[in-house]
Amino acid sequence: MIWSPPVLWTVAGLALIALEALIPGLVIMFFGIGALLTALACLLLDLSWAAQLVLFACASVLSLLTLRGTLTKVFQGRQRQDQEQVESIDSLVGADAVVTEAIEAGGTGRVKLRGSFYTATSGEALEAGQRVRVAADSSGDHSLLAVEKK
């Protein structure tokens, strides 16, 4: 097999992009992009090794500076602010839930609410499968919800 510059740069670029999956940090991938752009340039132009190295460095840094911010937002997703999380938890009061583990009067059991399970307490006995409404956050840290019949 002939290891021409375009082939070498393509192999290096793909290897660097694959390495990003093993060592996440969203940096190595841009050197892979630089290598692939250099491979493309080598296919179109007759470049010396020095010119290829300069092109690789410039393409890598340019892709890093222009794309990293956008791709970081895409791969890391949206992060909630603390206040948004508190408001989300507070919105549980008044929400409907389903008892999944029977609750004896004054005792605790489990309820399913919006796809999550919570420990709950009630002043009256509640059977599994019964629909209830969240009355309050009994513990103050959202680990125990007070529920009542709907």
BELWOVEN-V103263 format. One record per backbone hydrogen bond with DSSP energy under -0.5 kcal/mol. CO is the residue of the C=O (numbers start at 1). NH is the residue of the N-H. Records with the same first field share a line. If there is no record, write none. Layout:
CO = NH / NH
This chain:
1 = 3
2 = 4
4 = 8
5 = 9
6 = 10
7 = 11
8 = 12
9 = 13
10 = 14
11 = 15
12 = 16
13 = 17
14 = 18
15 = 19
16 = 20
17 = 21
18 = 21 / 22
19 = 22 / 23
27 = 30 / 31
28 = 31 / 32
29 = 33
30 = 34
31 = 35
32 = 36
33 = 37
34 = 38
35 = 39
36 = 40
37 = 41
38 = 42
39 = 43
40 = 44
41 = 45
45 = 47
48 = 52
49 = 53
50 = 54
51 = 55
52 = 56
53 = 57
54 = 58
55 = 59
56 = 60
57 = 61
58 = 62
59 = 63
60 = 64
61 = 65
62 = 66
63 = 67
64 = 68
67 = 71
68 = 72
69 = 73
70 = 74
71 = 75
72 = 76
73 = 77
81 = 85
82 = 86
83 = 87
84 = 88
85 = 89
86 = 90
87 = 91
89 = 92
90 = 93
92 = 95
95 = 134
97 = 132
98 = 112
99 = 129
101 = 110
102 = 104
103 = 126
104 = 107
107 = 122
109 = 120
110 = 100 / 101
111 = 113 / 118
112 = 98
113 = 116
116 = 113
118 = 111
119 = 145
120 = 109
121 = 147
122 = 106
126 = 103
127 = 130
130 = 99
131 = 150
132 = 97
133 = 148
134 = 94
136 = 138 / 146
143 = 119
144 = 138 / 139
145 = 121 / 147
146 = 135 / 136
148 = 133
